[in-house]
Amino acid sequence: MQTKEKKVVIENVSDRYVVMRNGARVSDEEYASKDAAKSEYDHWNRIISRWPDGSKLEIVNLARRVK
């Protein structure tokens, strides 16, 4: 079985985006833009559509996230 290796190069970018589900990070990767994170957002959205549980899904900028 082959595994996919995803490598995202973020060079001195202050904005990093991840996908969050109910406030918990579900992204393994950090993305340089919202558009780059959209494919993973769509993946999780399909999962929630198939098995609805009332989850809130969002793309969050880690640099601006309030801790």
JOTASUL-V151919 format. One line per field, one symbol per residue. phi: phi as a letter, one per 40 degrees, with the letter a starting at -180 (. if undefined). psi: psi as a letter, one per 30 degrees, with the letter a starting at -180 (. if undefined). Layout:
phi->???
psi->???
//
This chain:
phi->.cbcbbbbcbbfbccbbbcbbfgbcbccbbbcacccccccdcdcccccccbcbgcbbabbcccbccc
psi->kkkkjkjkjjjhkfkkklkkjhfkkfkflkkfleeefeeeeeeeeeeeeeikggkkklkkjefgkk.
//
